[in-house]
Amino acid sequence: MPSIQTSPYSPKALKHPRSLPRSINYLLKEQRLLFILVGILIGSTFFIIQPSLSRFGPPDTHYSMPGSFSVTRREEMPISYQESRTYRVGKVAGRVPVGIGRRRLRIVVTGGAGFVGSHLVDKLIARGDDVIVIDNFFTGRKENVMHHFGNPRFELIRHDVVRTDIVGGGSDISLGLSCLTSSLQILDCDYKTNVMGTLNMLGLAKRIGARFLLTSTSEVYGDPLEHPQKETYWGNVNPIGVRSCYDEGKRTAETLTMDYHRGAGVEERIARIFNTYGPRMCLDDGRVVSNFVAQAIRKQPLTVYGDGKQTRSFQYVSDLVDGLVALMEGEHVGPFNLGNPGEFTMLELAEVVKETIDSSATIEFRPNTADDPHKRKPDISRAKELLNWEPKVPLRKGLPLMVTDFQNRILNEDEGKGH
Ligand SMILES: O=c1ccn([C@@H]2O[C@H](COP(=O)(O)OP(=O)(O)O[C@H]3OC[C@@H](O)[C@H](O)[C@H]3O)[C@@H](O)[C@H]2O)c(=O)[nH]1
């Protein structure tokens, strides 16, 4: 029996520091390097596939994003799949795994063909999840998601979340982005989508045991008397004004979400989204960034409402998507402010648009809409601390990133008119 003391491989021998050339020599002898590399390879393969084999790994989780949602009929699911979707309702947190070996999730994104929804879908598909988009295409566009057509991990369903007949089969997470969000559209009123749509998606999340993420809005703060706004601020909202169908709709959606969480144990996440911009915004939805950018490209005056001294904080869409994913995967219900704290008056924004697109653009003042918030800026300490998230793209960097998309769409629109 070989003695440990005399063995060349004994730990004792390793106690003496080797010179570098000796160590390399040792590694290269008898194909030791090859064995080490093969060992590393086998090790990594095991860790990459292990979570899907382990019964002790975190449960599958289905997300649903408010705004659009997809129908997956139960009978179409293999039994084992249905069972795997049974997420324990009432538990404090079903951990959504991240990083290497993360389980593939099936995620329903309502409003997934819209501006924010489609960017989120891109991110989820890119990281390997299955995504079901539900959209009524009221403002969503097939062009926003058609690059996923043909991908077996992507499904698209035309459906209005206000209608009740969704029979959810299996999704881990439900993320709702269905809602008309611009002021122009708000005036057409969207209370029903916010309330009925959220209620329907909450019912679905409860039935199938999915985690539910509500995309709420900074509009819940109304015309804020606290600045910047923290999540603890209750807001200053006119309950009967022209904007109230949106503000109060989202406030009710938050109430419903928390009720389902407390009363039925549904796992919830709430994001309060501040003004967001980027490629794929609707061209003519009346929002200030899309208006200014489209106007500058079309060589029209930039329409500033009121005196233009009201402020907003603009975040680039990729920052928001990162925040939503961090929230979805984290353990905190929220609400969380997701916004860029950089605050601009509308006149300052007009200057940035001029610098970016056309320095000769002119400004035209128009009367402002009723109950327009005078200022808005998120306090994001909570998201920084608990989600380890903060925006990375300042306005002057982000704005140029949406110009080509707008130019192309405006060009196509103009060409279309010629026919
Ligand atoms: O052409 C325009 C459009 C708008 N504005 C002004 O720009 C400011 C911002 O207006 P927007 O319509 O872009 O956005 P709002 O802040 O009213 O609401 C937004 O905020 C939070 C999101 O959740 C909502 O989805 C979004 O509508 C307002 O003061 C508005 O009066 C202009 O000065 N000119």
The ligand as a Gaussian input file, in Angstrom:
#p B3LYP/6-31G(d) Opt

LIG

0 1
 O      -47.322000      67.294000     -27.953000
 C      -47.274000      67.300000     -26.709000
 C      -47.735000      66.242000     -25.902000
 C      -47.667000      66.359000     -24.538000
 N      -47.135000      67.467000     -23.958000
 C      -46.986000      67.567000     -22.504000
 O      -45.993000      66.642000     -22.128000
 C      -46.241000      66.148000     -20.836000
 C      -46.187000      64.631000     -20.860000
 O      -47.305000      64.139000     -21.559000
 P      -47.420000      62.621000     -22.045000
 O      -48.745000      62.479000     -22.688000
 O      -46.231000      62.249000     -22.874000
 O      -47.290000      61.760000     -20.731000
 P      -48.051000      61.870000     -19.323000
 O      -47.007000      62.235000     -18.330000
 O      -49.253000      62.722000     -19.409000
 O      -48.540000      60.403000     -19.072000
 C      -47.601000      59.352000     -19.185000
 O      -47.016000      59.109000     -17.959000
 C      -46.908000      57.912000     -17.328000
 C      -47.290000      56.743000     -18.134000
 O      -47.617000      55.654000     -17.322000
 C      -48.408000      57.033000     -19.048000
 O      -48.587000      55.908000     -19.833000
 C      -48.163000      58.207000     -19.918000
 O      -49.312000      58.555000     -20.627000
 C      -47.572000      66.720000     -20.412000
 O      -47.368000      67.822000     -19.588000
 C      -48.217000      67.180000     -21.701000
 O      -49.068000      68.279000     -21.528000
 C      -46.666000      68.516000     -24.745000
 O      -46.184000      69.549000     -24.252000
 N      -46.759000      68.418000     -26.099000

